């Protein structure tokens, strides 16, 4: 029943690598229609354009 952390572990130091980095490394592509950022890896369209496109 260990929660994945050691006893007295500093959470501020160990949680940095799992946190979402919005400016880092350009992981997400841009939308092919409106050129905004796409928030899903491997996709070519943003949420709004995908909804409009069908």
mmJSON file of the N, C-alpha and C atoms, coordinates in Angstrom:
{"data_MODEL":{"atom_site":{
"group_PDB":["ATOM","ATOM","ATOM","ATOM","ATOM","ATOM","ATOM","ATOM","ATOM","ATOM","ATOM","ATOM","ATOM","ATOM","ATOM","ATOM","ATOM","ATOM","ATOM","ATOM","ATOM","ATOM","ATOM","ATOM","ATOM","ATOM","ATOM","ATOM","ATOM","ATOM","ATOM","ATOM","ATOM","ATOM","ATOM","ATOM","ATOM","ATOM","ATOM","ATOM","ATOM","ATOM","ATOM","ATOM","ATOM","ATOM","ATOM","ATOM","ATOM","ATOM","ATOM","ATOM","ATOM","ATOM","ATOM","ATOM","ATOM","ATOM","ATOM","ATOM","ATOM","ATOM","ATOM","ATOM","ATOM","ATOM","ATOM","ATOM","ATOM","ATOM","ATOM","ATOM","ATOM","ATOM","ATOM","ATOM","ATOM","ATOM","ATOM","ATOM","ATOM","ATOM","ATOM","ATOM","ATOM","ATOM","ATOM","ATOM","ATOM","ATOM","ATOM","ATOM","ATOM","ATOM","ATOM","ATOM","ATOM","ATOM","ATOM","ATOM","ATOM","ATOM","ATOM","ATOM","ATOM","ATOM","ATOM","ATOM","ATOM","ATOM","ATOM","ATOM","ATOM","ATOM","ATOM","ATOM","ATOM","ATOM","ATOM","ATOM","ATOM","ATOM","ATOM","ATOM","ATOM","ATOM","ATOM","ATOM","ATOM","ATOM","ATOM","ATOM","ATOM","ATOM","ATOM","ATOM","ATOM","ATOM","ATOM","ATOM","ATOM","ATOM","ATOM","ATOM","ATOM","ATOM","ATOM","ATOM","ATOM","ATOM","ATOM","ATOM","ATOM","ATOM","ATOM","ATOM","ATOM","ATOM","ATOM","ATOM","ATOM","ATOM"],
"id":[1,2,3,4,5,6,7,8,9,10,11,12,13,14,15,16,17,18,19,20,21,22,23,24,25,26,27,28,29,30,31,32,33,34,35,36,37,38,39,40,41,42,43,44,45,46,47,48,49,50,51,52,53,54,55,56,57,58,59,60,61,62,63,64,65,66,67,68,69,70,71,72,73,74,75,76,77,78,79,80,81,82,83,84,85,86,87,88,89,90,91,92,93,94,95,96,97,98,99,100,101,102,103,104,105,106,107,108,109,110,111,112,113,114,115,116,117,118,119,120,121,122,123,124,125,126,127,128,129,130,131,132,133,134,135,136,137,138,139,140,141,142,143,144,145,146,147,148,149,150,151,152,153,154,155,156,157,158,159,160,161,162],
"type_symbol":["N","C","C","N","C","C","N","C","C","N","C","C","N","C","C","N","C","C","N","C","C","N","C","C","N","C","C","N","C","C","N","C","C","N","C","C","N","C","C","N","C","C","N","C","C","N","C","C","N","C","C","N","C","C","N","C","C","N","C","C","N","C","C","N","C","C","N","C","C","N","C","C","N","C","C","N","C","C","N","C","C","N","C","C","N","C","C","N","C","C","N","C","C","N","C","C","N","C","C","N","C","C","N","C","C","N","C","C","N","C","C","N","C","C","N","C","C","N","C","C","N","C","C","N","C","C","N","C","C","N","C","C","N","C","C","N","C","C","N","C","C","N","C","C","N","C","C","N","C","C","N","C","C","N","C","C","N","C","C","N","C","C"],
"label_atom_id":["N","CA","C","N","CA","C","N","CA","C","N","CA","C","N","CA","C","N","CA","C","N","CA","C","N","CA","C","N","CA","C","N","CA","C","N","CA","C","N","CA","C","N","CA","C","N","CA","C","N","CA","C","N","CA","C","N","CA","C","N","CA","C","N","CA","C","N","CA","C","N","CA","C","N","CA","C","N","CA","C","N","CA","C","N","CA","C","N","CA","C","N","CA","C","N","CA","C","N","CA","C","N","CA","C","N","CA","C","N","CA","C","N","CA","C","N","CA","C","N","CA","C","N","CA","C","N","CA","C","N","CA","C","N","CA","C","N","CA","C","N","CA","C","N","CA","C","N","CA","C","N","CA","C","N","CA","C","N","CA","C","N","CA","C","N","CA","C","N","CA","C","N","CA","C","N","CA","C","N","CA","C","N","CA","C","N","CA","C"],
"label_alt_id":[null,null,null,null,null,null,null,null,null,null,null,null,null,null,null,null,null,null,null,null,null,null,null,null,null,null,null,null,null,null,null,null,null,null,null,null,null,null,null,null,null,null,null,null,null,null,null,null,null,null,null,null,null,null,null,null,null,null,null,null,null,null,null,null,null,null,null,null,null,null,null,null,null,null,null,null,null,null,null,null,null,null,null,null,null,null,null,null,null,null,null,null,null,null,null,null,null,null,null,null,null,null,null,null,null,null,null,null,null,null,null,null,null,null,null,null,null,null,null,null,null,null,null,null,null,null,null,null,null,null,null,null,null,null,null,null,null,null,null,null,null,null,null,null,null,null,null,null,null,null,null,null,null,null,null,null,null,null,null,null,null,null],
"label_comp_id":["UNK","UNK","UNK","UNK","UNK","UNK","UNK","UNK","UNK","UNK","UNK","UNK","UNK","UNK","UNK","UNK","UNK","UNK","UNK","UNK","UNK","UNK","UNK","UNK","UNK","UNK","UNK","UNK","UNK","UNK","UNK","UNK","UNK","UNK","UNK","UNK","UNK","UNK","UNK","UNK","UNK","UNK","UNK","UNK","UNK","UNK","UNK","UNK","UNK","UNK","UNK","UNK","UNK","UNK","UNK","UNK","UNK","UNK","UNK","UNK","UNK","UNK","UNK","UNK","UNK","UNK","UNK","UNK","UNK","UNK","UNK","UNK","UNK","UNK","UNK","UNK","UNK","UNK","UNK","UNK","UNK","UNK","UNK","UNK","UNK","UNK","UNK","UNK","UNK","UNK","UNK","UNK","UNK","UNK","UNK","UNK","UNK","UNK","UNK","UNK","UNK","UNK","UNK","UNK","UNK","UNK","UNK","UNK","UNK","UNK","UNK","UNK","UNK","UNK","UNK","UNK","UNK","UNK","UNK","UNK","UNK","UNK","UNK","UNK","UNK","UNK","UNK","UNK","UNK","UNK","UNK","UNK","UNK","UNK","UNK","UNK","UNK","UNK","UNK","UNK","UNK","UNK","UNK","UNK","UNK","UNK","UNK","UNK","UNK","UNK","UNK","UNK","UNK","UNK","UNK","UNK","UNK","UNK","UNK","UNK","UNK","UNK"],
"label_asym_id":["A","A","A","A","A","A","A","A","A","A","A","A","A","A","A","A","A","A","A","A","A","A","A","A","A","A","A","A","A","A","A","A","A","A","A","A","A","A","A","A","A","A","A","A","A","A","A","A","A","A","A","A","A","A","A","A","A","A","A","A","A","A","A","A","A","A","A","A","A","A","A","A","A","A","A","A","A","A","A","A","A","A","A","A","A","A","A","A","A","A","A","A","A","A","A","A","A","A","A","A","A","A","A","A","A","A","A","A","A","A","A","A","A","A","A","A","A","A","A","A","A","A","A","A","A","A","A","A","A","A","A","A","A","A","A","A","A","A","A","A","A","A","A","A","A","A","A","A","A","A","A","A","A","A","A","A","A","A","A","A","A","A"],
"label_entity_id":["1","1","1","1","1","1","1","1","1","1","1","1","1","1","1","1","1","1","1","1","1","1","1","1","1","1","1","1","1","1","1","1","1","1","1","1","1","1","1","1","1","1","1","1","1","1","1","1","1","1","1","1","1","1","1","1","1","1","1","1","1","1","1","1","1","1","1","1","1","1","1","1","1","1","1","1","1","1","1","1","1","1","1","1","1","1","1","1","1","1","1","1","1","1","1","1","1","1","1","1","1","1","1","1","1","1","1","1","1","1","1","1","1","1","1","1","1","1","1","1","1","1","1","1","1","1","1","1","1","1","1","1","1","1","1","1","1","1","1","1","1","1","1","1","1","1","1","1","1","1","1","1","1","1","1","1","1","1","1","1","1","1"],
"label_seq_id":[1,1,1,2,2,2,3,3,3,4,4,4,5,5,5,6,6,6,7,7,7,8,8,8,9,9,9,10,10,10,11,11,11,12,12,12,13,13,13,14,14,14,15,15,15,16,16,16,17,17,17,18,18,18,19,19,19,20,20,20,21,21,21,22,22,22,23,23,23,24,24,24,25,25,25,26,26,26,27,27,27,28,28,28,29,29,29,30,30,30,31,31,31,32,32,32,33,33,33,34,34,34,35,35,35,36,36,36,37,37,37,38,38,38,39,39,39,40,40,40,41,41,41,42,42,42,43,43,43,44,44,44,45,45,45,46,46,46,47,47,47,48,48,48,49,49,49,50,50,50,51,51,51,52,52,52,53,53,53,54,54,54],
"pdbx_PDB_ins_code":[null,null,null,null,null,null,null,null,null,null,null,null,null,null,null,null,null,null,null,null,null,null,null,null,null,null,null,null,null,null,null,null,null,null,null,null,null,null,null,null,null,null,null,null,null,null,null,null,null,null,null,null,null,null,null,null,null,null,null,null,null,null,null,null,null,null,null,null,null,null,null,null,null,null,null,null,null,null,null,null,null,null,null,null,null,null,null,null,null,null,null,null,null,null,null,null,null,null,null,null,null,null,null,null,null,null,null,null,null,null,null,null,null,null,null,null,null,null,null,null,null,null,null,null,null,null,null,null,null,null,null,null,null,null,null,null,null,null,null,null,null,null,null,null,null,null,null,null,null,null,null,null,null,null,null,null,null,null,null,null,null,null],
"Cartn_x":[0.813,0.0,0.856,2.038,2.854,2.316,2.285,1.725,2.675,3.825,4.767,5.846,5.732,6.731,7.453,8.718,9.466,9.079,9.42,9.113,9.933,9.308,9.941,10.561,9.988,10.509,9.998,10.862,10.473,9.632,8.346,7.445,7.727,8.226,8.489,9.628,10.562,11.689,11.38,10.564,10.344,9.181,8.305,7.139,7.375,8.565,8.801,8.783,9.291,9.399,8.064,7.078,5.78,4.822,5.189,4.291,4.257,3.109,2.957,3.719,4.515,5.319,4.776,4.003,3.347,4.296,5.47,6.378,7.526,7.646,8.851,8.808,9.856,10.215,9.259,8.267,7.373,6.834,6.252,5.766,4.534,3.699,2.433,2.523,1.838,1.859,0.908,0.802,-0.164,-1.271,-2.426,-3.59,-3.368,-3.792,-3.598,-4.532,-5.612,-6.584,-6.35,-6.374,-6.316,-4.959,-4.005,-2.627,-2.499,-3.526,-3.383,-2.745,-2.376,-1.677,-2.665,-2.21,-3.016,-2.592,-3.548,-3.217,-3.28,-3.032,-2.973,-1.868,-0.895,0.216,-0.273,0.21,-0.157,-1.367,-2.019,-3.19,-2.793,-3.632,-3.346,-4.308,-5.394,-6.397,-6.671,-7.005,-7.369,-8.803,-9.272,-10.585,-11.697,-11.625,-12.687,-12.759,-11.61,-11.599,-11.986,-11.615,-12.011,-13.525,-14.119,-15.57,-16.281,-15.754,-16.363,-16.216,-15.054,-14.765,-15.606,-15.963,-16.788,-16.011],
"Cartn_y":[-1.186,0.0,1.249,1.162,2.369,3.225,4.518,5.424,5.778,5.155,5.46,6.431,6.974,7.913,7.316,7.675,7.256,8.129,7.685,8.448,9.737,10.856,12.182,12.624,12.192,12.6,13.998,14.809,16.164,16.133,16.425,16.334,17.414,18.566,19.647,19.296,18.496,18.144,16.963,16.05,14.827,14.921,15.898,15.967,16.817,17.386,18.284,17.577,16.355,15.707,15.233,15.056,14.576,15.714,16.93,18.053,18.48,18.95,19.41,20.711,20.775,21.958,22.612,23.686,24.235,24.888,25.327,26.014,25.138,23.948,23.174,22.275,22.267,21.25,21.083,21.933,21.943,20.552,19.912,18.55,18.488,19.503,19.452,20.215,19.706,20.321,21.511,22.159,23.237,22.761,23.349,22.964,23.317,22.438,22.683,23.758,24.048,25.024,26.398,26.466,27.78,28.077,27.174,27.356,27.539,27.15,27.168,25.861,25.78,24.583,23.443,22.237,21.033,20.363,20.026,19.504,17.99,17.338,15.876,15.451,14.698,14.287,13.426,13.721,12.94,13.466,14.5,15.047,16.208,16.47,17.554,18.72,18.546,19.59,19.876,21.138,21.485,21.02,21.198,20.681,21.351,22.672,23.387,23.048,22.981,22.676,21.223,20.324,18.927,18.786,19.575,19.526,20.088,21.215,21.822,20.93,20.289,19.459,18.182,17.695,16.493,15.326],
"Cartn_z":[0.0,0.0,0.0,-0.603,-0.695,-1.832,-1.602,-2.589,-3.707,-3.767,-4.825,-4.404,-3.187,-2.696,-1.5,-1.382,-0.21,0.981,2.165,3.361,3.376,3.701,3.775,2.453,1.34,0.037,-0.293,-0.885,-1.237,-2.51,-2.372,-3.512,-4.553,-4.122,-5.067,-6.023,-5.554,-6.415,-7.321,-6.87,-7.642,-8.61,-8.467,-9.34,-10.578,-10.747,-11.873,-13.219,-13.283,-14.584,-15.129,-14.265,-14.715,-15.051,-14.724,-14.913,-16.385,-16.837,-18.217,-18.414,-19.467,-19.76,-21.026,-20.906,-22.093,-23.09,-22.639,-23.545,-24.011,-23.485,-23.723,-24.936,-25.679,-26.668,-27.828,-27.963,-29.124,-29.436,-28.443,-28.629,-29.508,-29.442,-30.145,-31.462,-32.457,-33.78,-33.808,-34.973,-35.131,-36.063,-35.906,-36.691,-38.155,-39.058,-40.488,-41.021,-40.312,-40.794,-40.169,-38.838,-38.184,-37.559,-37.659,-37.186,-35.675,-34.915,-33.462,-33.012,-31.738,-31.274,-31.068,-31.405,-31.248,-29.951,-29.088,-27.763,-27.695,-28.815,-28.812,-29.761,-29.271,-30.132,-31.289,-32.483,-33.653,-34.389,-33.878,-34.551,-35.448,-36.444,-37.377,-37.237,-36.492,-36.357,-34.885,-34.585,-33.218,-32.951,-31.726,-31.349,-32.148,-32.304,-33.006,-34.477,-35.139,-36.569,-36.826,-35.937,-36.091,-35.95,-35.061,-34.885,-36.113,-36.648,-37.83,-39.058,-39.154,-40.321,-40.325,-39.147,-39.055,-38.718],
"occupancy":[1.0,1.0,1.0,1.0,1.0,1.0,1.0,1.0,1.0,1.0,1.0,1.0,1.0,1.0,1.0,1.0,1.0,1.0,1.0,1.0,1.0,1.0,1.0,1.0,1.0,1.0,1.0,1.0,1.0,1.0,1.0,1.0,1.0,1.0,1.0,1.0,1.0,1.0,1.0,1.0,1.0,1.0,1.0,1.0,1.0,1.0,1.0,1.0,1.0,1.0,1.0,1.0,1.0,1.0,1.0,1.0,1.0,1.0,1.0,1.0,1.0,1.0,1.0,1.0,1.0,1.0,1.0,1.0,1.0,1.0,1.0,1.0,1.0,1.0,1.0,1.0,1.0,1.0,1.0,1.0,1.0,1.0,1.0,1.0,1.0,1.0,1.0,1.0,1.0,1.0,1.0,1.0,1.0,1.0,1.0,1.0,1.0,1.0,1.0,1.0,1.0,1.0,1.0,1.0,1.0,1.0,1.0,1.0,1.0,1.0,1.0,1.0,1.0,1.0,1.0,1.0,1.0,1.0,1.0,1.0,1.0,1.0,1.0,1.0,1.0,1.0,1.0,1.0,1.0,1.0,1.0,1.0,1.0,1.0,1.0,1.0,1.0,1.0,1.0,1.0,1.0,1.0,1.0,1.0,1.0,1.0,1.0,1.0,1.0,1.0,1.0,1.0,1.0,1.0,1.0,1.0,1.0,1.0,1.0,1.0,1.0,1.0],
"B_iso_or_equiv":[0.0,0.0,0.0,0.0,0.0,0.0,0.0,0.0,0.0,0.0,0.0,0.0,0.0,0.0,0.0,0.0,0.0,0.0,0.0,0.0,0.0,0.0,0.0,0.0,0.0,0.0,0.0,0.0,0.0,0.0,0.0,0.0,0.0,0.0,0.0,0.0,0.0,0.0,0.0,0.0,0.0,0.0,0.0,0.0,0.0,0.0,0.0,0.0,0.0,0.0,0.0,0.0,0.0,0.0,0.0,0.0,0.0,0.0,0.0,0.0,0.0,0.0,0.0,0.0,0.0,0.0,0.0,0.0,0.0,0.0,0.0,0.0,0.0,0.0,0.0,0.0,0.0,0.0,0.0,0.0,0.0,0.0,0.0,0.0,0.0,0.0,0.0,0.0,0.0,0.0,0.0,0.0,0.0,0.0,0.0,0.0,0.0,0.0,0.0,0.0,0.0,0.0,0.0,0.0,0.0,0.0,0.0,0.0,0.0,0.0,0.0,0.0,0.0,0.0,0.0,0.0,0.0,0.0,0.0,0.0,0.0,0.0,0.0,0.0,0.0,0.0,0.0,0.0,0.0,0.0,0.0,0.0,0.0,0.0,0.0,0.0,0.0,0.0,0.0,0.0,0.0,0.0,0.0,0.0,0.0,0.0,0.0,0.0,0.0,0.0,0.0,0.0,0.0,0.0,0.0,0.0,0.0,0.0,0.0,0.0,0.0,0.0],
"pdbx_formal_charge":[null,null,null,null,null,null,null,null,null,null,null,null,null,null,null,null,null,null,null,null,null,null,null,null,null,null,null,null,null,null,null,null,null,null,null,null,null,null,null,null,null,null,null,null,null,null,null,null,null,null,null,null,null,null,null,null,null,null,null,null,null,null,null,null,null,null,null,null,null,null,null,null,null,null,null,null,null,null,null,null,null,null,null,null,null,null,null,null,null,null,null,null,null,null,null,null,null,null,null,null,null,null,null,null,null,null,null,null,null,null,null,null,null,null,null,null,null,null,null,null,null,null,null,null,null,null,null,null,null,null,null,null,null,null,null,null,null,null,null,null,null,null,null,null,null,null,null,null,null,null,null,null,null,null,null,null,null,null,null,null,null,null],
"auth_seq_id":[1,1,1,2,2,2,3,3,3,4,4,4,5,5,5,6,6,6,7,7,7,8,8,8,9,9,9,10,10,10,11,11,11,12,12,12,13,13,13,14,14,14,15,15,15,16,16,16,17,17,17,18,18,18,19,19,19,20,20,20,21,21,21,22,22,22,23,23,23,24,24,24,25,25,25,26,26,26,27,27,27,28,28,28,29,29,29,30,30,30,31,31,31,32,32,32,33,33,33,34,34,34,35,35,35,36,36,36,37,37,37,38,38,38,39,39,39,40,40,40,41,41,41,42,42,42,43,43,43,44,44,44,45,45,45,46,46,46,47,47,47,48,48,48,49,49,49,50,50,50,51,51,51,52,52,52,53,53,53,54,54,54],
"auth_comp_id":["UNK","UNK","UNK","UNK","UNK","UNK","UNK","UNK","UNK","UNK","UNK","UNK","UNK","UNK","UNK","UNK","UNK","UNK","UNK","UNK","UNK","UNK","UNK","UNK","UNK","UNK","UNK","UNK","UNK","UNK","UNK","UNK","UNK","UNK","UNK","UNK","UNK","UNK","UNK","UNK","UNK","UNK","UNK","UNK","UNK","UNK","UNK","UNK","UNK","UNK","UNK","UNK","UNK","UNK","UNK","UNK","UNK","UNK","UNK","UNK","UNK","UNK","UNK","UNK","UNK","UNK","UNK","UNK","UNK","UNK","UNK","UNK","UNK","UNK","UNK","UNK","UNK","UNK","UNK","UNK","UNK","UNK","UNK","UNK","UNK","UNK","UNK","UNK","UNK","UNK","UNK","UNK","UNK","UNK","UNK","UNK","UNK","UNK","UNK","UNK","UNK","UNK","UNK","UNK","UNK","UNK","UNK","UNK","UNK","UNK","UNK","UNK","UNK","UNK","UNK","UNK","UNK","UNK","UNK","UNK","UNK","UNK","UNK","UNK","UNK","UNK","UNK","UNK","UNK","UNK","UNK","UNK","UNK","UNK","UNK","UNK","UNK","UNK","UNK","UNK","UNK","UNK","UNK","UNK","UNK","UNK","UNK","UNK","UNK","UNK","UNK","UNK","UNK","UNK","UNK","UNK","UNK","UNK","UNK","UNK","UNK","UNK"],
"auth_asym_id":["A","A","A","A","A","A","A","A","A","A","A","A","A","A","A","A","A","A","A","A","A","A","A","A","A","A","A","A","A","A","A","A","A","A","A","A","A","A","A","A","A","A","A","A","A","A","A","A","A","A","A","A","A","A","A","A","A","A","A","A","A","A","A","A","A","A","A","A","A","A","A","A","A","A","A","A","A","A","A","A","A","A","A","A","A","A","A","A","A","A","A","A","A","A","A","A","A","A","A","A","A","A","A","A","A","A","A","A","A","A","A","A","A","A","A","A","A","A","A","A","A","A","A","A","A","A","A","A","A","A","A","A","A","A","A","A","A","A","A","A","A","A","A","A","A","A","A","A","A","A","A","A","A","A","A","A","A","A","A","A","A","A"],
"auth_atom_id":["N","CA","C","N","CA","C","N","CA","C","N","CA","C","N","CA","C","N","CA","C","N","CA","C","N","CA","C","N","CA","C","N","CA","C","N","CA","C","N","CA","C","N","CA","C","N","CA","C","N","CA","C","N","CA","C","N","CA","C","N","CA","C","N","CA","C","N","CA","C","N","CA","C","N","CA","C","N","CA","C","N","CA","C","N","CA","C","N","CA","C","N","CA","C","N","CA","C","N","CA","C","N","CA","C","N","CA","C","N","CA","C","N","CA","C","N","CA","C","N","CA","C","N","CA","C","N","CA","C","N","CA","C","N","CA","C","N","CA","C","N","CA","C","N","CA","C","N","CA","C","N","CA","C","N","CA","C","N","CA","C","N","CA","C","N","CA","C","N","CA","C","N","CA","C","N","CA","C","N","CA","C","N","CA","C","N","CA","C"],
"pdbx_PDB_model_num":[1,1,1,1,1,1,1,1,1,1,1,1,1,1,1,1,1,1,1,1,1,1,1,1,1,1,1,1,1,1,1,1,1,1,1,1,1,1,1,1,1,1,1,1,1,1,1,1,1,1,1,1,1,1,1,1,1,1,1,1,1,1,1,1,1,1,1,1,1,1,1,1,1,1,1,1,1,1,1,1,1,1,1,1,1,1,1,1,1,1,1,1,1,1,1,1,1,1,1,1,1,1,1,1,1,1,1,1,1,1,1,1,1,1,1,1,1,1,1,1,1,1,1,1,1,1,1,1,1,1,1,1,1,1,1,1,1,1,1,1,1,1,1,1,1,1,1,1,1,1,1,1,1,1,1,1,1,1,1,1,1,1]
}}}
